[in-house]
Every structure is written in structure tokens, then in C-alpha cells.
């Protein structure tokens, strides 16, 4: 879409799908079957907009920013998307009371089905309002590109769709780092989506689980932007940064998994240890996303950024979907789910260790501009 329609048209198309999807979920229909279909339709439209939202950051940074600002711009654009997910961890437990008795909110004791329904609808209306506001802002002013390209790479010709896919599928180094990104991030996305269910057996409330998810994402945003700024100052260090982050993620996920098995490992199972291990895991994995994106683009340049990041995002969603599919059959006990985390992080770490990095886009900018 970016390559064919340009940035402005793509963003407007994406945001309009989000507005329509959010609006369908708010249609006041008394028939439950029709309401269910409208909600599913709205979620489908929102899902169609997802790839653009997730993959726009590298294309945006290349189009608008100079080589010594690109990693930082990618980090800000990609990680701000995660702040919305961080807000969701809080909005759900704090606005909608829990029906399963895991929340400590005083609201739960007198809550009923109608009250929960009203609170959910309030959240849906608020989301519709926010999406509509963003669409209006993009419609008012969102240019496709600056008057002058900020770098040689921004003005250079890119490969066609067919040649791009052939290049990606035949590039073994790209497939290595694509798997290194997709496996742990896909597993972590599926795991964090059911975090309250995973922590309920160890007597952690829905609200506490929400705060854990919130701080892990916020911490990942802060550390990710800091790491990206470091990568802009000292170029050619993307692999080294990923090795540090994935090593930390492996240790944090192993700590969390062993803590949940305290009957076997006898490690202290406290709110502090669960908070610390989960938040560290989220920080290390979430902050690796913009670093991965920059390394993808550098490795396969001149393949368009949207195609490159779209492929790896698709792979990540595949791994998340497979994991959640198995969860539908094995949902009474979550130790196997927890062990998937350190296993995926360790596999990613090994793939990055074997990866030979290159900076084709950066080389073009430095050599040609000189």
C-alpha cells in the first residue's frame, strides 16, 4: 500500500477502516446474533488496518528523517502503538468489573450482567471517539513526503513487489532474523493476551495483571527509544543491541517460569517477583521491535520497508495464532505455555548469534552523500 498509494492515502484508508470497524461495534441492536455479527465485522475491519499501523514506522522514518535519526524515529513511531496496548491493560480491569471474582475492586460485589454490559459499551464508544479524532486529524493534514528527500535512500528507486518477495524468500540471512523476531514476539503477544488467566492460579488479581502488562509495555517503550537513540549515535551496533535484549529476555522469562513452579523449584513466589520478572520480560522484548525493524530494512535494501516488515509481522501473527490454537485444547494448565517463552527467546538468541549483519542502506547514504 505504501509503495503504490503513498503514505497519506494509505494512512487515510487505514484510519477509515478503523473508524468503520469501531462504529460497527457501537451500533445499538437488540438482537444478539446481529450484534455479534456487527462486532465480528468491526473486529475484522480493525484487523485489516493492523498491518499498516504495525509496519508504517520504518517507511515513515526513511521518508522523513535523516540517517542519524532513523532508528529513533522508527522506535517512537512503532512503540507509540504499544502504548495503546498498555492503556488497554488498565482500561479493561479499571472500567469493566471482573465477573470471575479475580478483581479486588469494590464494584464487583454489586455488579451484574447489565452493569458490565453498560461499562463495555462505554469503552467501545470511547474507542470510537478516539479513532474518529485521529482520522479527522490525518484528513486535515498528513502529507505523503517532505518537500526534499532527507537522504539518498529516501530518494532511491525500490524493487517491485514480485522482485521484492523473491529477494526476501531467497535471502537466508533475512529468513534467520525474521524467525528470530517472529517466534519470541509472536509467543509473547499470545502469552500477554491471556496474562490474567496465567496469573490467576498463583492468586494474582485481574487488576494486578493489568498493571504488570502496563508497566512492561511502558518500560519497553522507554528502553526501546533509548536503545534506538544509541543506535543512531553509534551506527552498526544493531546486532549487539539485540543480543543484549534477547539475553535479558531469556533470563527474565526463565525466572518467571521457574517462579510459577515454586512447588518444585522452591523459589519465592511473591507479587514483587512476578511483577519484576514479567516487567523485565516485556521491557526486553518490546524494546527489541524497532531494532529488529531497522535491521530488516538494512539487510534486504532496496526491498520496500512496508513489504519487509509486513512479511515478518505476518510470521509473528502466525506463531501467535498457532500458540493460541493449542491453548484452546490445553487451557486447564499453563506451565507448558510459560515454558514456550524462554524456549522462544533462547532460539531467537541463537539465530541472532549466527546472523551476519550488513548495512546496505546506511552504506548507500554514507558513500553517495560523501
HELIX and SHEET records of a PDB file:
HELIX    1   1 UNK A    2  UNK A    5  1                                   4    
HELIX    2   2 UNK A    7  UNK A   24  1                                  18    
HELIX    3   3 UNK A   32  UNK A   64  1                                  33    
HELIX    4   4 UNK A   70  UNK A   95  1                                  26    
HELIX    5   5 UNK A  106  UNK A  108  5                                   3    
HELIX    6   6 UNK A  113  UNK A  140  1                                  28    
HELIX    7   7 UNK A  152  UNK A  155  1                                   4    
HELIX    8   8 UNK A  161  UNK A  170  1                                  10    
HELIX    9   9 UNK A  172  UNK A  193  1                                  22    
HELIX   10  10 UNK A  195  UNK A  200  1                                   6    
HELIX   11  11 UNK A  206  UNK A  233  1                                  28    
HELIX   12  12 UNK A  238  UNK A  260  1                                  23    
HELIX   13  13 UNK A  262  UNK A  265  1                                   4    
HELIX   14  14 UNK A  271  UNK A  286  1                                  16    
HELIX   15  15 UNK A  288  UNK A  300  1                                  13    
HELIX   16  16 UNK A  305  UNK A  327  1                                  23    
HELIX   17  17 UNK A  335  UNK A  354  1                                  20    
HELIX   18  18 UNK A  360  UNK A  369  1                                  10    
END                                                                             
